[in-house]
Each structure stands twice: as C-alpha cells, then as structure tokens.
Amino acid sequence: MTPPAPPPISPTSPAGDAILRAEEVHKYYELGETRVHALRGVSVAVESGGFVAIMGASGSGKSTFMNILGCLDRPSSGRYLLAGTDVTSYDKRQLAAIRNRQLGFVFQGFNLLPRTPAIENVQLPTLYTPIDKPERARRAREALALVGLADRAAHFPSQLSGGQQQRVAIARALVNRPTILLADEPTGNLDSRTAVEIMEVFQDLNDRGLTIVLVTHEHDIAQFASRVIVFRDGSIRKDDPVPDRPRAREVLKTLPTLED
C-alpha cells in the first residue's frame, strides 16, 4: 500500500511578501589593526516561497550574508528583518529562539551521529522544544517522508548512501517546521547525479511553500533556483531570475544511473 502523502509546508506570510529583508547592511571584522569590510551596504529582499541561490568567489561576502540571514551573526550597521520583525538588535538568546523556531539549516557536511538511526538523528532539534516524545517521533517520520526516506527510519548513517545521508540532514532541518531553509553548499560532497536528486528534493519542498536560500559555487546547481544573486567584494553585482529554470526531475531522466 502506498503511504499517504505528507502534509504541505505552508509559509507564514502570503507568497510575494518579503520574508527576508536586508536594508543597507554593512559588516566589519576587526583583525588586529586591520578592519575588513565584508559587506558593503547590501540591500535585498527574498519573498515568501522564493528559491534563491547565492553565488560568489571566496571572500565575496556570501557566507557572511548567509550568517546574517541565519541569525548566526548581526550586521555592523543597517537592518535585517525576518518575517517583518527587525532582529538586528536581538541578543544571543533571542536569536537562538528565532533559529530554532523559524529556520532550518543544511550544510555540506551531513553532521549525523554515526551510532544513531535516521529517525533519532532527525529528532535532535526537537530536544530543544517543549513538544513531547510521541510528537517528536511523529514529526521525524513526517520529515523523513517529505524527503523520500520513510522506509529508512531505522537505518544508521553507515547503511545509507551519501545522498540518503544528506536527505536525513534535510529532514532534520525540517523537523521543527521552519518557514525558511538555509542551505550552505549542500551538494558539495555529492556526485553529479546525487546532487541533482537533492535539488529535486529542494524544488519539491519549495513547491510546497518553503522559502529556500542556497549558497553554491556550482552554476549548474544554481540554475535549479528561481533567482540567482551574485556577490563580489561585499556587494551584490547581479540579482536575476533564472530563465527557463530546469526541473531536476526531468534532468534526472537524462543522467546515467550510477553503479555502486
């Protein structure tokens, strides 16, 4: 019997509204007597339900900008609004609460606990929430279903392929039901076919209403987003929609299946 489809993800604000907004954001780092100007007056808005890829060379400011979007760092000047709330002056405790409630993170490294089955890896973020154990397990199963791994819940990371491990990491990012998913080089450790499979997961999640911001250095991966922002020297040099955006599901049909 085919399991029922997982429920859709719904954004907290209507599609078309800016759920992320940076206004004249500057970021400075003091390195001894040297001041590094990492961001230079960046202004950008990401609409609710958007799918944005951020690109740029090393040192361009894209990682600094991603840290600000993820409430891992604060601007030196300017404002950052998350779902209409100015979080620029929030303290560490307030930022941690925002991260746990509204943001999901996916990284290049899977960061799974090796001796823990997939469902328990997925549940980890819920340990910092007031929900009870049965609800944690239910949400973890739901998140695994969203990434196509409902039948791998009891598998350990060593029993999963690299792509499956990244799917578990994505499910872990979804378990607290965030409205925004931030992904930093999520395909960097994967072969070309598996990378497209992960982009298929992201496109499906985006179709369900999840806002996604993706950092990547791969042009072919960026083309699966709806919009590409290019950073250089701390500023935005390009911000363009993706014309004729490919669907990862269709691209996969043209790629050879990799043998184990």
C-alpha angles and dihedrals in degrees: 000000000000111000116240116266114261116253118269122263111241126202119231093233132041117276110267095037118112108254091174121037130172117189120196092326118188125181125192129186122197111218106180106296092343124093115207114205100209098170124029113199099313116187120180139142128207115201123226108269093021127140112211129178118204119205137176143125123278108289094022094119099252095119092046089051091048090052090054092048088051093050089242091120138016131231119257086222137353127050137282118199121193115194088342095309120116103230095171095110098037116128125233094269093051092047091050090053090050091050093050095046105038110016135068122194131208121182139189090255114061094220094200123160103249098213095046125087120242096258092054092046088054092050095057098096090052091064087078093055131076095244117120128246098263091050091048090054092046092051091047092053090048092050092049089051090053090059095042098255103109089125094052099058094116096044121110119228091255088060093055132078120241091260092049091050090053089050089054088051090051091049089051089054090051100046095091089050099243122191092218130045118201114195122188112198091323093171097044094104096042136090118249098264094045089048090057089048089056090049088053088057091049093048091050091050090047090051087057090057103267115143110228130193113186129189113204140153092204114097093200091054093047090057090070089067122081094235136022125210117193121202126202128172093348096308136094109254099173135019111173139152116246110251116219092001110207121235110233091217091060094043090054090061089063096048125087118247110248118235120228 
